[in-house]
Amino acid sequence: MKTPILFLMLMLLVGNASFGQSKKVSARDEQQIDLLVKSLTLEEKVDLLGGTGFATKPIKRLGIPSIKMTDGPVGVRWDKSTAYPVSAAMAATWDTAMVRRIGIAIANDTKAHGRDMILGPCVNINRVPQGGRNFESFSEDPWLASRMAVAYVTGVQSRHVITSTKHYACNNQEYERDFIDTRVDERTLHEIYLPAFKAAVEEADTWTIMAAYNKINGWHATENQYLQNDVLKGLWNFQGFIVSDWGATHSTVNAANHGLDLEMPNGKFFDAKLIAAVKEDSVKESVIDDKVRRLLRVMMKAGLFAKQTSAVAVNEKEQRATALAAAQAAMVLLKNDGETLPLNAKKIRTLAVIGPNADIARPGGGGSSQVNPSITVSPRAALEKRLGASRIRFAKGMRMEGDISVIESSALIPADGKPGEHGLKGEYFNNMKLEGAPALTRTDAKLDFIWNESPAPGINADQFSVRWTGKLKPAASGRYTLQTASDDGVRLFVDGKKMIDDWTNHAMLTNTCSIDLDSTKEYDIRIEFYEDGGGAGMQFGWTKPGANLIDEAVAAARNADAAVVVVGTSPAIETEGADRKSIELPDGQAELIAAIANVNKNTIVVMQNGAPIVMTGWNNTVPAILEAWFGGQECGTAIADILFGDVNPSGKLPATFPKSWQDCPAFGNYPGPGGSVNYAEGIYVGYRHFDTKKIDPLYPFGHGLSYTTFAYGPCAIAPVKARTNAVVTVSTDISNTGARAGSEVVQLYIRPVHPSVDRPMKELKRFVKVALRPGEKKRVTMTLDPSAFAYYDSGTHAWKTEPGNYELLIGSSSRDIRSTGTVTLE
């Protein structure tokens, strides 16, 4: 095609005012896409289908831009950016307007960093409480996850920023995620694990879907014909493109023919091998053309041809306000015996603030979702700001795994260093094997690195390695714990002896070893590290011999007016790449709570985490428990606001908190032997299992207390008899019967009375969050279309709404039903 015609075609693309405005591109747009596809050579088409780290390749000859990506989904992981509450906390708000507001804020942050696409939302169902990325997902329930997904996607894409709904599908554990084969039946897939993806496609028009690492029924997600072609592109008519998770592609021909459109982070399989496959006719060029059309279609929708994605300034004050409001709305008051909360600042002379999470801000979990905010607020800092430092008694109480106390420069002497110089000699290599001559040699004063880009000019951003050498000289003798936190592999040698050996790919992970050190000696240190892809970090720390931290905490709590014990997990414990070892509080925190509760009757436990915690031995010893989650950068301020009653808690649990792992539905079928995991519990995930099997949880799905009280009126249903294809309206009155303004989440569950197939005891189908002043009453109305009553029939491979009686249950949680009624479908 001649240049003038191409120029005219591109001007039409730029001038099209519909970019990013409608769900589907117009017929005219599709014609323009066809012109571009016809103008591309086969080599250029394939070039578009393999990335370059965090971007696609541009085709400058035709003016086709690159799509510049960034990690998400709880903030932009690109330099410093606003850290919002994690996805589990977003879901705990049960507030779609709030989640859409977060989506808009994240889109603005994405544009501010000059990126076009955020890798989120993560909509995987929380199948097991150990799941390392549960915090990054919304819920155990497909309806709640679906509503959050739609709100998030529409918020982000309203600002012409591309979403990538992930991880499709059944990426419900991090253990052996690269190759674990999920064995799941068709009904369970469609009722539990696919609805959030379906809603994101059909209701929100998510522009991309990210294929997961794992296998599903024998096929990797990136080459799964059923999931990608039959369901996503066929049944749901998905018009965008499917992108692989980073390094999740395992083949050329199968991946291409079975639906994958874009291989990231590079074209390892979608490269010359794909060109050869086309020429050999094992992949049709029409298949390649469809993939290219999908990429170009998304570029059009996002306005990339019209250059609408130039970096914009972000109102930091507004973004912080959004992060704070979301954190406040997410917090769940689990327990409040004797109205221990809210605290009265006028009556607090001394407040003990204790715990491993008290003086450390925990914005989020670990891995690719971890955001680097400019500002964070710890609970201790927020409480000191409110009461004044003189009224706060702080004690750490204990240290948690992953809390690295970085070894100070004064204790390190670099190999070949100058007299008086401190630190370690660092040799940086542009390969992962420490091979050849180093590309850079320097003295690093201490090892405290989190790299989002290259460690230094001339060093690769990925696939590099470092060797640090020198001596360690402790100031005091005693038993030390040496710590390395790394993303990816690390080895530690002391006097030539290998003390830590973790030479594998993973997200930030802490390793420890214990050693006796003599202050009169110097010890040879060698640390070897490599980075493969994605995030990178390396820290070298220690725990010194010293006083008993629990004794210090008990002394601080004794005779204080109240004790706030801030516990939970950390990004080293809840992280991409690894599941939790236990679902109880780690590292002796239960013992710390018990010790504090023993000396202070007003002990309030605040938890910062992203997934259910078992509270063995301490739940009944304290009067108040607040689930604060990984609440983003403003979490400390939000905690103080809730504790002192400036904000009335309104969050509800998006997942069941069990009494034990043995009570959970997947017990006995996790993590899976021999590289395969059987989803034998089927549709009985989360509260569906607990309620149907009549197992009492510690705190049920949907649970959350308030500083006020709410009364529910009778359930009104219209019509009480309806055809199976009719819409049913359900209403009730909600009254605030307390003395404080507050918000209640009205939850509507459905129970088929005499189903012909196995059905759960109840399933969430609608919810509304309603704000009420003291004494105020509001009418809440919800509509149920036929899909709300349906189950997936594997025999016909379709959803089916069955005639019969259905009980409608309205309540404050799955176990706190306040009003019921029955509708008959004929």
Helices and strands as residue ranges (DSSP letters): H 3-15, H 27-39, H 42-48, G 60-62, E 69-71, H 87-92, H 96-112, E 117-119, G 134-136, H 142-157, E 162-168, E 181-183, H 186-188, I 189-193, H 195-202, E 208-211, E 215-216, E 219-220, G 221-223, H 225-225, I 226-235, E 241-244, H 253-257, H 272-279, H 285-301, H 316-330, E 332-336, G 337-339, G 345-347, E 351-354, H 379-387, G 389-391, E 392-395, G 409-411, E 412-414, E 424-429, E 440-444, E 448-451, E 464-472, E 478-487, E 490-494, E 497-502, E 509-517, E 523-531, E 536-543, H 549-557, E 562-568, H 589-599, E 603-608, G 619-621, E 624-627, H 635-643, G 661-663, G 673-675, E 676-678, H 687-692, E 710-712, E 716-718, E 721-722, E 728-736, E 742-752, E 763-772, E 777-784, G 786-789, E 791-793, E 798-800, E 804-813, E 816-825
